[in-house]
């Protein structure tokens, strides 16, 4: 799926290193930006609380759930005009 591809691209592109650098600057799980998709999972890897594979799977699962909630919410909006494309 697109979510899986995007997540894998993020991890391969240095996501864990980005989170490590933020952590070294003093950011943690309580920092506002660190609650975004993938950040809690990456922090758990860095803290030794879960494996990299577990983090990837959990990130994908949580992102799918979020996307489903968005679709459900938007479906109720009758004034939205949907375009297929990209």
Steps between C-alpha positions, in 0.01 A plus 500: 500500500600863474523525877743206514711641219512843660594359839777286353632799305510705821691234694746439216544874457643546847192547715654328801811718473279810481318398816830419673630849414181659636531293815859620545371858477269432793177403327309208651162327488342801672616751238217618272650384170598162634144370502480499119481176305803283562674711761373310806601174334847630410549624856405153625769348277760745630398425859530125436130443563428344159682371197529692175264254328243532777521878473448492125199270532347710778557822306325354194212368711452830681517699177241271337268548796542876479431498125186295557374748760565783255311324221207432732488862611532643147233266365246681718583833339247525215648820356833333417569432133744211456738475206677185396850547378856488619 
